[in-house]
């Protein structure tokens, strides 16, 4: 799912999200994530954007347990690959705190 196809799926997922069709948005975001994981590996920092999309939908659906696990994965990726990016780490820790709240 490279380039144009990936972009088309992302735009469609965002459209579903904007329409409140969270189940369809989540399904597409998870599909995009799975494909990108297979292309990049499970700990690639480029996955953070895709993981954030999944977290966003799960939070809107009040599925905080699922959102927590994806958020923890983002933190793990950041700590392993970008420990110097304290701003990104702080933002993700804040997001995790909001999930717990």
N, C-alpha and C positions, 0 to 999 in steps of 0.2 A: 504494500500500500504506500507507494512512494509518491511524492510530489503532488500532482494535481488530484489524484484520487484521495489521498490523505486530507488534503485541503477541502475537498468536496464533502467528505464525511464530517469533518470538523464544522463546516458551515451548516450542514444539515443538523448536527447535534445541537449547535448553538440556536438554531431556529426552533427546534423542539423545546429547548430550555426556555426560550423567550415566550413560547406559546403555553408554557406550563405542562408540557407533555414530558414529565421528568423520567418516566420509565423508558421511553424511546431515546431520550438524550443520554441517559445512563448507559443503555445498551451500546450505543454508538461510541461513547467515550471509552467504555471498557474494551470494545473491539479495537479502537485505535491504540489504546494502551498495550493490549496484548501483542499486536503486530509490531509496534515500536520496540517492545521488550525483546521480541525475537530478533529484531534487526540490530538493536544497540546493546543488549545485555540488560540484566535486571537492575544494575546499580549505576547506570549512566545518568548523569545530571540532566541530560536533555529530556528525561522522562518526568521531571518535576512539573512541568507545565501540564502534562497529561494527567498526572496524579492529582494535581490541584483541581482540574476539571471534574474528576470523579468525586473528590471531597466536596466540592461545591454542590453538586447534585444531591449527594447523600445528606448533607446538612439541610438542604431545603426540604428534603423528604423526612427530616427528623430521624434519620438512621445513623445516629451518632456513633454507635459501636463500630459500624463499618467504616465511617469517616475517620475514626480514631486510628484504625490500623493503617490506612493509607497515609495519614498525616505522620504517623510514627515512621513510616517508610521514607517519606520525604526527609525527615530529620536525619535518619540514618544515612541516606545518600549524601546529604549536605555535609554531615560530619566526616564522612569518608573521603569525599571528593573536593569539597570546597570549605575546609574548616576556617579559612580566613574571611569568608563572606558572612560576617556576623549579622549584617542587616537582614539577609535572607533567612538565616537561622532564627533570628529574633521574630521575624514575621511569622514563620511557621510555628514557633513555640507559642506565639500569641494565638494563632488559629487553633492550636491544640487546647490551649486554656479556654477558649471560647466554646469548644466542643464539650469540655468537661463542665463548663458552667451551665 
